[in-house]
Amino acid sequence: MTTFRKRNLVLRKTLFVVFFALIALSIAFAVWQSREWVVPEEAKKLKNPLAPTDTALASGRTVYLDKCAECHGETGRGDGPQARMYDPAPGNLTDTHHMSTRTDGELFYQISEGHRPMPAFKKRLSEEQRWQLVLFVRSLAR
């Protein structure tokens, strides 16, 4: 076998291995992304330091309309203009039963840390804005 053929064979084998490694990584990433949204126990115990005043709710609404409504919809039903683009679909924040099973700490954690396809807002919003958002999201389920 000539040197050229040996190099060509090695190149094809290498490309074959790389191709299948990329496929395996893609599958692993897809499985990892579809895992359950686990909130640490300490985060669940956090209490909202803000009272649900008109001012806090209005501020939360402003943040919600700016950062959340495109996916969750203006009324929180998960029917925003970009909702169809995502799997899983954005949650319905007006579902009273579902929202009553979540603590303020859980909502704060989920807003802060995100979980694909939802982005994390820890660095985009102040802690006060995230707590205001928790207050507003709670108001959607009433």
KENUGU-963767 format. One record per residue (C-alpha): residue in three letters; x negated, y, z negated. Coordinates in nm, 4 decimals. Example, Ala and Ser with C-alpha at 12.3 -4.5 7.8 and 13.67 -1.06 7.14 Angstrom:
<recs>
@r: ALA&xx: -1.2300&yy: -0.4500&zz: -0.7800
@r: SER&xx: -1.3670&yy: -0.1060&zz: -0.7140
</recs>
This chain:
<recs>
@r: MET&xx: 0.0000&yy: 0.0000&zz: 0.0000
@r: THR&xx: -0.1345&yy: 0.3403&zz: 0.0905
@r: THR&xx: -0.1957&yy: 0.6177&zz: -0.1602
@r: PHE&xx: 0.0843&yy: 0.8225&zz: -0.0058
@r: ARG&xx: 0.3365&yy: 0.5396&zz: -0.0506
@r: LYS&xx: 0.2261&yy: 0.4813&zz: -0.4097
@r: ARG&xx: 0.2726&yy: 0.8511&zz: -0.4943
@r: ASN&xx: 0.6090&yy: 0.8557&zz: -0.3176
@r: LEU&xx: 0.7243&yy: 0.5497&zz: -0.5133
@r: VAL&xx: 0.6099&yy: 0.7006&zz: -0.8441
@r: LEU&xx: 0.7863&yy: 1.0274&zz: -0.7586
@r: ARG&xx: 1.1119&yy: 0.8492&zz: -0.6754
@r: LYS&xx: 1.0983&yy: 0.6467&zz: -0.9978
@r: THR&xx: 1.0315&yy: 0.9604&zz: -1.2004
@r: LEU&xx: 1.3202&yy: 1.1475&zz: -1.0374
@r: PHE&xx: 1.5467&yy: 0.8483&zz: -1.0979
@r: VAL&xx: 1.4584&yy: 0.8416&zz: -1.4704
@r: VAL&xx: 1.5016&yy: 1.2205&zz: -1.5027
@r: PHE&xx: 1.8383&yy: 1.2055&zz: -1.3253
@r: PHE&xx: 1.9738&yy: 0.9396&zz: -1.5602
@r: ALA&xx: 1.8275&yy: 1.1156&zz: -1.8647
@r: LEU&xx: 2.0191&yy: 1.4309&zz: -1.7655
@r: ILE&xx: 2.3385&yy: 1.2315&zz: -1.7278
@r: ALA&xx: 2.2873&yy: 1.0732&zz: -2.0713
@r: LEU&xx: 2.2198&yy: 1.4137&zz: -2.2285
@r: SER&xx: 2.5315&yy: 1.5585&zz: -2.0650
@r: ILE&xx: 2.7458&yy: 1.2775&zz: -2.2036
@r: ALA&xx: 2.5912&yy: 1.3120&zz: -2.5499
@r: PHE&xx: 2.6505&yy: 1.6890&zz: -2.5440
@r: ALA&xx: 3.0139&yy: 1.6425&zz: -2.4406
@r: VAL&xx: 3.0727&yy: 1.3921&zz: -2.7221
@r: TRP&xx: 2.8973&yy: 1.6162&zz: -2.9749
@r: GLN&xx: 3.1073&yy: 1.9187&zz: -2.8699
@r: SER&xx: 3.4368&yy: 1.7334&zz: -2.9041
@r: ARG&xx: 3.3752&yy: 1.6363&zz: -3.2647
@r: GLU&xx: 3.6093&yy: 1.7465&zz: -3.5416
@r: TRP&xx: 3.5686&yy: 2.0932&zz: -3.6888
@r: VAL&xx: 3.4274&yy: 2.0128&zz: -4.0328
@r: VAL&xx: 3.4313&yy: 2.2898&zz: -4.2920
@r: PRO&xx: 3.2059&yy: 2.2467&zz: -4.5961
@r: GLU&xx: 3.3841&yy: 2.2118&zz: -4.9307
@r: GLU&xx: 3.2136&yy: 2.5211&zz: -5.0728
@r: ALA&xx: 3.3450&yy: 2.7281&zz: -4.7812
@r: LYS&xx: 3.6989&yy: 2.6011&zz: -4.8394
@r: LYS&xx: 3.6866&yy: 2.7373&zz: -5.1945
@r: LEU&xx: 3.6035&yy: 3.0951&zz: -5.0918
@r: LYS&xx: 3.8689&yy: 3.3481&zz: -5.1850
@r: ASN&xx: 3.9487&yy: 3.6531&zz: -4.9752
@r: PRO&xx: 3.8168&yy: 3.9577&zz: -5.1644
@r: LEU&xx: 4.0583&yy: 4.1871&zz: -4.9762
@r: ALA&xx: 4.4200&yy: 4.2509&zz: -5.0601
@r: PRO&xx: 4.6708&yy: 4.2370&zz: -4.7719
@r: THR&xx: 4.7254&yy: 4.6131&zz: -4.7573
@r: ASP&xx: 4.8678&yy: 4.7889&zz: -4.4525
@r: THR&xx: 4.5234&yy: 4.9358&zz: -4.3821
@r: ALA&xx: 4.3456&yy: 4.5980&zz: -4.4005
@r: LEU&xx: 4.6101&yy: 4.4326&zz: -4.1801
@r: ALA&xx: 4.5903&yy: 4.7148&zz: -3.9242
@r: SER&xx: 4.2114&yy: 4.6831&zz: -3.9133
@r: GLY&xx: 4.2433&yy: 4.3053&zz: -3.8766
@r: ARG&xx: 4.4924&yy: 4.3526&zz: -3.5938
@r: THR&xx: 4.2516&yy: 4.5838&zz: -3.4116
@r: VAL&xx: 3.9704&yy: 4.3279&zz: -3.4383
@r: TYR&xx: 4.2070&yy: 4.0464&zz: -3.3367
@r: LEU&xx: 4.3274&yy: 4.2265&zz: -3.0243
@r: ASP&xx: 3.9677&yy: 4.3052&zz: -2.9276
@r: LYS&xx: 3.8040&yy: 3.9684&zz: -2.9983
@r: CYS&xx: 4.0721&yy: 3.6984&zz: -3.0199
@r: ALA&xx: 4.3810&yy: 3.7832&zz: -2.8152
@r: GLU&xx: 4.2317&yy: 3.6847&zz: -2.4787
@r: CYS&xx: 4.2425&yy: 3.3221&zz: -2.5897
@r: HIS&xx: 4.4876&yy: 3.3062&zz: -2.8811
@r: GLY&xx: 4.7329&yy: 3.5515&zz: -2.7229
@r: GLU&xx: 4.8645&yy: 3.8799&zz: -2.8574
@r: THR&xx: 5.1110&yy: 3.7008&zz: -3.0827
@r: GLY&xx: 4.8735&yy: 3.4171&zz: -3.1805
@r: ARG&xx: 5.0477&yy: 3.1314&zz: -3.0010
@r: GLY&xx: 4.7307&yy: 3.0162&zz: -2.8207
@r: ASP&xx: 4.8659&yy: 3.1433&zz: -2.4902
@r: GLY&xx: 4.6229&yy: 3.4224&zz: -2.4045
@r: PRO&xx: 4.5195&yy: 3.4902&zz: -2.0438
@r: GLN&xx: 4.2002&yy: 3.2833&zz: -2.0833
@r: ALA&xx: 4.3526&yy: 2.9979&zz: -2.2849
@r: ARG&xx: 4.3884&yy: 2.7621&zz: -1.9874
@r: MET&xx: 4.0134&yy: 2.7740&zz: -1.9275
@r: TYR&xx: 3.9331&yy: 2.5899&zz: -2.2502
@r: ASP&xx: 3.9495&yy: 2.2363&zz: -2.3753
@r: PRO&xx: 4.0482&yy: 2.2075&zz: -2.6493
@r: ALA&xx: 4.3047&yy: 2.4812&zz: -2.6090
@r: PRO&xx: 4.3032&yy: 2.7712&zz: -2.8567
@r: GLY&xx: 4.4995&yy: 2.6999&zz: -3.1713
@r: ASN&xx: 4.8505&yy: 2.8250&zz: -3.2336
@r: LEU&xx: 4.8047&yy: 3.0664&zz: -3.5219
@r: THR&xx: 5.1808&yy: 3.1061&zz: -3.5657
@r: ASP&xx: 5.2269&yy: 2.7403&zz: -3.6678
@r: THR&xx: 5.3328&yy: 2.7858&zz: -4.0302
@r: HIS&xx: 5.2738&yy: 2.4224&zz: -4.1287
@r: HIS&xx: 4.9232&yy: 2.4093&zz: -3.9803
@r: MET&xx: 4.8209&yy: 2.7462&zz: -4.1200
@r: SER&xx: 4.9512&yy: 2.6599&zz: -4.4678
@r: THR&xx: 4.7081&yy: 2.3670&zz: -4.4819
@r: ARG&xx: 4.4076&yy: 2.5986&zz: -4.4276
@r: THR&xx: 4.2495&yy: 2.8000&zz: -4.7070
@r: ASP&xx: 4.1281&yy: 3.1554&zz: -4.6554
@r: GLY&xx: 3.7746&yy: 3.0203&zz: -4.6959
@r: GLU&xx: 3.8295&yy: 2.7710&zz: -4.4120
@r: LEU&xx: 3.9583&yy: 3.0422&zz: -4.1802
@r: PHE&xx: 3.6685&yy: 3.2704&zz: -4.2750
@r: TYR&xx: 3.4201&yy: 2.9890&zz: -4.2083
@r: GLN&xx: 3.5777&yy: 2.9044&zz: -3.8724
@r: ILE&xx: 3.5754&yy: 3.2684&zz: -3.7632
@r: SER&xx: 3.2173&yy: 3.3127&zz: -3.8838
@r: GLU&xx: 3.0610&yy: 2.9933&zz: -3.7490
@r: GLY&xx: 3.2765&yy: 2.9215&zz: -3.4437
@r: HIS&xx: 3.3081&yy: 2.5847&zz: -3.2739
@r: ARG&xx: 3.2989&yy: 2.5430&zz: -2.9008
@r: PRO&xx: 3.4732&yy: 2.6828&zz: -2.7123
@r: MET&xx: 3.5329&yy: 2.9467&zz: -2.9822
@r: PRO&xx: 3.2314&yy: 3.1725&zz: -3.0370
@r: ALA&xx: 3.0815&yy: 3.2508&zz: -3.3757
@r: PHE&xx: 3.1534&yy: 3.5985&zz: -3.5093
@r: LYS&xx: 2.9071&yy: 3.6016&zz: -3.8014
@r: LYS&xx: 2.6709&yy: 3.8354&zz: -3.6171
@r: ARG&xx: 2.9375&yy: 4.0197&zz: -3.4137
@r: LEU&xx: 3.1641&yy: 4.1271&zz: -3.6990
@r: SER&xx: 3.0928&yy: 4.2478&zz: -4.0499
@r: GLU&xx: 3.1975&yy: 4.0347&zz: -4.3451
@r: GLU&xx: 3.4772&yy: 4.2823&zz: -4.4199
@r: GLN&xx: 3.6052&yy: 4.2618&zz: -4.0608
@r: ARG&xx: 3.6110&yy: 3.8822&zz: -4.0789
@r: TRP&xx: 3.8100&yy: 3.8899&zz: -4.4043
@r: GLN&xx: 4.0483&yy: 4.1451&zz: -4.2481
@r: LEU&xx: 4.0876&yy: 3.9057&zz: -3.9574
@r: VAL&xx: 4.1778&yy: 3.6263&zz: -4.2018
@r: LEU&xx: 4.4489&yy: 3.8513&zz: -4.3483
@r: PHE&xx: 4.5861&yy: 3.9335&zz: -4.0039
@r: VAL&xx: 4.5789&yy: 3.5726&zz: -3.8829
@r: ARG&xx: 4.7713&yy: 3.4734&zz: -4.1968
@r: SER&xx: 5.0326&yy: 3.7367&zz: -4.1129
@r: LEU&xx: 5.0904&yy: 3.5774&zz: -3.7701
@r: ALA&xx: 5.2205&yy: 3.2581&zz: -3.9317
@r: ARG&xx: 5.4848&yy: 3.4408&zz: -4.1372
</recs>
